[in-house]
Amino acid sequence: MSTVALCAFVAAIGVALAPALQLPAATTVFGLACFGLLHNVTELRYVLGRFGGVLTGPLLTLLLTLCTGIVLCRTVPASELSRAAEICLAYGLLGLACRYGLRGPPVPLGGACAVLSLAAACSLANPAYHFVVLTHLHNLVPLLFLWEWSRQLARGRRLFRALQLFWVVVLPLLLLLGALDGLLAERSAETDRLSAAHSPPAWTDSPVALRFLTVFAFLQTMHYVVWVWFPPRCAPAATASFERRVPVLRGVRVWLLGLAGTVALAALFASDHATGKQLYAAVATYHAYLESRCC
């Protein structure tokens, strides 16, 4: 299994990197339209199956309540108030996760709360930077799940983990440092428009903005590869656990749900891209923040 997974990841890295370098805007937009909702469904299936013992009872209720608050913030017209409310709810969710995850001696919990308080203050003071950082951090989350999954490997664990670090850390750093600038596409009106949401505000008018967009396009594609391909084939126990918990979504039904959502989202993107992106951001709240609890 580890050999198959390694070969598949090597191939996926090459397939994801090529369009990200030459067509970063198209890769970002079409990737979201084609795999955004589908990966939400398959990721939630894995997370709820693998960590079903954690995501249950009052904790799950509180998490869903906070996530729903974030959804409401994302469905109303963007404003300073809605952004501040979303930031506060997000840090409240992280604080809740720390409260449940760091039971025992008070020092670790106190330290975590202090760090979260400082981070929240920075985010509220610089909301534009907060959302750019959040956008990129979300694409790095698969590393944590893959690292945890690899503990079961009797052989090849170090090589598997090294490969994950290569595509999650090394390649993005090389891109950001300009090592692959000779392979990047030329800037265009479309890349400049998308770069505004994926680059630190201070750099949106610099060549670095294109590097950030390219990094996002690459990591987003790999993010989809992980959640759409990896768990269904390499984590059958999580799938079985989810199906026992939610029997109505057994087998092919979960794929039909994801594909139906994909078709609907693609149609909305084609008719009104801005509305489609806003709707997706709201719907994706649940998978994005529930996975953060499990990390």
Order of alpha helices (4+ residues) and beta strands (2+ residues): alpha-alpha-alpha-alpha-alpha-alpha-alpha-alpha-alpha-alpha-alpha-alpha-alpha-alpha
